[in-house]
Amino acid sequence: MRLPGINDLIQDLQLAKQIAIEDRNPNALIMATVSQAKLLGLDKPIIKDVNADAVQSISDLMNELANDDQLLPKRISHAQDEY
């Protein structure tokens, strides 16, 4: 017996959605839709590309933060704006 692939699972959930529509069962419809989204990875946040050369080492960042009182609030503000 083979394990079902993603296409098989999506088809099964599509059938479950159709049955939920016919039975007028909104909860089942929502669950099948959410399950499809999870299988497709649509429930995950989008991660921005990071350039490895632009990444600062932890020790460099800690030294920078220790030497500049205003840097930490600036970094926090930047992170909130970016993400």
C-alpha positions, 0 to 999 in steps of 0.5 A: 500500500502506498502513502497518499500524495499531496494531490490525493489529499487535496482531492479528498479534501475537495470532495469533503468540501463538496459534501459539506456544501451539499449538506449545508455544513459550513464548519466542515467546509471551513475545516476542509478549506483550512486543511487544504491551505495547511497542506499547501503551506499557505498558513505559514508567514512569508519569510523575506530573503536575507542577504548573508553578507548583510547579516551582522554577527551576534558579538558585533551587534552586542558590542554596537548596542553596548556602545550606543544608547540610542541604537537599541530603540532604533533597531526595535523600531526598524524591526517593527516597521520591517516585520 
